[in-house]
Amino acid sequence: MPIALGYGADGSSRRPLGLVVVGGLVMSQFITLYITPVIYLYLEQFQEKVLDRTSFFGLAAQTEVCRRRHETGPGFVAV
């Protein structure tokens, strides 16, 4: 923090570098703590609204096969 405030010997020449470093740390914390969780929440809502209603890469069909296999026992798949 002292480098950003420009204290010490020849502090005025190192102050711009200190401000960039501190600004970058603040922005990375903001993105990590606020923006990333919001993106995950939007993606979760999108998944619930759109992807769960459609067969995405055949996941619904695979789930149905697994359910039938569990109901009928090992070694036999009712189609």
N, C-alpha and C positions, 0 to 999 in steps of 0.2 A: 504494500500500500504506500510506503514512503516514496517509491519511484513514481507513482501516479500523481502524488501531490507535489513532487519536485523539490523535496528537501535534500539537504546534504550538498556536498561539493559538486558543482556542475550539474545540479539537479534540473535546471531549465532545459538542458539539451536532452535529458533522458525522460522528461515528462511526457512527450507524445507517445513514446513506446510504452510507458507505464499505463497511460490512458487506454491504449489499444488492448493491452493485456487484460486489464481490469474489465473493460467493456466486453471483451470476448468471453471472459469467465461469467459475467452477469448474463449475457445472452444465452450461453450454453445452459446455465442453470434454469433460465426461463423456459427454454425449449424443452429441456428434460422434464421439468416438474409440471408444466402447464400444457404445452402443445401436444406432446406425445400421448398422454392419457386421453385427451380429447379426440385425437385421431383413432385411438383404439376403441373408444366408445362409439364413434360413428361407424367404424367397420363392424362392430358387434351388432349395431342396429341394422345395418345393411344386410348382414348375414341372416338375422332373424326375419327380416321382411322379404328378402329376395331369394337368397340361396337355400334356405330351409324349405321353401315351397317347391323347388325344382330339383331334378336329379342332377347333381353336380358331380361330373366324372363318374357317374354310375354308383354313387354312394348309397342311394336309396335301394337299388337293386341288390347290392352286396349286403345291406342290412337285412333285407327280406330273406335272402338265402341263409344268412347266419341264424335268423330267427327260426326258420323252418328246420334247419339242421339241429338246432337245440331242442325243438319240439319233438322231432322224430327219433332222435338218438344218433349215436355215431355210426358212420358207415352208410347212411341212407339219406338221400336228399329228395324230398318230394317236390316235384316241379309242376 
